[in-house]
């Protein structure tokens, strides 16, 4: 009887121990990577789109290298930090042609990031674009 009781207690402890373990699926990796986005220029080698600069204080700068070069300024804010979705809002009077847009950052590391743009509040997105850190 004591052996059965001991086995039952061991099984119960094992079950409780397994049930209380949480999965370590890295779900918070995006949040820890958000600091990699800030305070540096991101560019595309082909110069087919604007270079981007996300300041850690919430301001934003964009340099369009083609067409004579245009600099735009504004702010950024998290729409969904856990999923790395940012809203860019241009300063009033800028020559951007649009007041704001959404960036969905697909991946980011210290040397590169890929993202998609939405110009209609996230209803549809552009194809994925690959940016490089200019410090490389």
N, C-alpha and C positions, 0 to 999 in steps of 0.2 A: 504494500500500500504506500509506504514511504517513497519507493522508487517511482511509482506512478505519479504521486503528488509532485515530486522533484522534477520529473519530465514535463509535467503539465505547467509548472511554474517557469521552467526554462523556455518552453514553447511560447508561453504568454509573454515573457520578457522579450523574446526574440521578435514576436509579432508587434509588440508595442514599440520596440526600438526601430524596426523597419518602417512602421507606419509614421513615425515622427521624423524620419529623415526627409529632407527636402531635396529636390532635384537641383543639381548644379548645372543648369543648361546655358549659363552665360547670358541670361536674359538682360542683364544690366550692362553688358559690354558697350552698347551704343552710348549710354549715359557717360561712362568713363572716357569714351573717345571724343566727346564734344569739345574738350579743351584743345584737341588737335586742329580744330577748324579756325581758331582765332589768331589774330595779329600776325598774319602773313599773307602774301599774294598767292593766289591760285590761278593758273593759266592753262590754256590748251595749246600744245605745240603748233597746231595748224593755224592758229590765230583766226579761227572761224567764228569765235564768239568772244565775249568780254572777259577780261581778267577780273577776278573778284577779290575783295578784301573785307573780311568780317572782323570788325574790331570787337574786343571782349566787352567794351562798354555799351554795345548795342548800336553803334553807328556802322555804316556800310559805305563802301566806295567801289566803283566799277570803272574800269578803263577799257574802252572799246578801241583796240589798236588799228582797226581798218577804217577807211573812209575819212582819213585826216586826223583820226584820234579824237575821242570824246570822253570826258570824265563826268560821271554822274555820282551823286551823293544821296544818302538817305539813311534809313534805320532798318534794323532787322529785329524780329522777335520770334520766339518759339511758338509754333502752332501746336506741335506735339513733340516735346523734347525726347521722349522715349523712342519715338520712331524717326527722329531727326528730320522733322519737317519745319521749315522756317518760312516766314513771310517777310518779303522785302518791300519796303514802302519808300518811294522816292520823295525827295524834298519838293515842296510845291514850286512850280516854275521850272523844273528841270526839263531837259529836252528828251526825256525817255520815251515819250509817246504813250506810255501807260502809267497809271498811278502806283501799281504794285503787282507783285506776282509771288508765287509759291515755289520753293525749292524743296524737293524730296531727296535727301542725301542717302544714297543707296549704300555706300561704304566709304570709310575714311580711315587712313592710317597716317603716319608722319610724313609720307612722301606723296601720297595721291588721294584723290577722292573721286567718286563718281556720283552724279546727281542727275535729276530730271527736273524740268521746269513745267509749271502750269500757269497759264495766263488767264484761267477761268475758275479760280478758287478751288482747284483740285479735281475738277470734273474730268479733265484729260491732261496728259503729260506728253512732253517731247520725248524723243529717244534719249537714251542714257548717254551722257557726256563724261569723258574722263579728264580730270584736271590734275595738274602736277604742282607741287610746291616749288616756288622759284628759288628756294635756298638749296636745292639739290645740285 
